[in-house]
Amino acid sequence: MTVASAFAGMRRVVPVVYRAACPDCRNCYELSPGALRLAIGASSRTTFYSFTCPECGAAVRKPAGERIVELLTGGGVSTLRLYSTV
């Protein structure tokens, strides 16, 4: 099997991009999965995503519900579990 035949049925892959807003400078940005961090805690109060604002440099932390967690983990965002699963 050649490389060309192995990838013959594949379409072009579009990179994942997330939109997020900074509460300090109030701008909206498109961020790559590498620019975001996800922390999953034992409760909704301790589950959040964070990023550094590309414009003003502010450290931004926002709550992440189930749907946000699903989207971020599925898109390759680095995840830290803050509780034990054992």
Residue pairs with C-beta under 8 A, 6 or more apart in sequence:
15 32
16 32
16 33
16 75
16 76
17 30
17 31
17 32
18 30
18 31
18 32
18 33
18 36
18 71
18 72
18 75
18 77
19 28
19 29
19 30
19 31
20 28
20 29
20 31
20 36
20 51
20 60
20 62
21 27
21 28
21 29
22 29
22 53
22 55
22 56
22 58
22 60
23 58
23 60
24 53
24 56
24 58
24 60
25 53
25 55
25 56
25 58
27 53
27 55
29 53
29 54
29 55
31 51
31 54
33 72
33 75
33 76
33 77
33 78
34 78
35 51
35 52
35 54
36 49
36 50
36 51
36 72
36 77
36 78
37 49
37 50
37 51
37 77
37 78
37 80
38 48
38 49
38 64
38 69
38 72
38 73
38 77
38 78
38 79
38 80
39 46
39 47
39 48
39 49
39 50
39 79
39 80
39 82
40 47
40 64
40 69
40 79
40 80
40 81
40 82
40 83
41 47
41 48
41 82
41 83
42 82
42 83
44 63
44 65
45 63
46 82
46 83
47 63
47 64
47 65
47 69
48 61
48 62
48 63
48 64
49 61
49 62
49 64
49 68
49 72
49 77
50 59
50 60
50 61
50 62
51 60
52 58
52 59
52 60
53 59
53 60
64 72
72 79
73 79
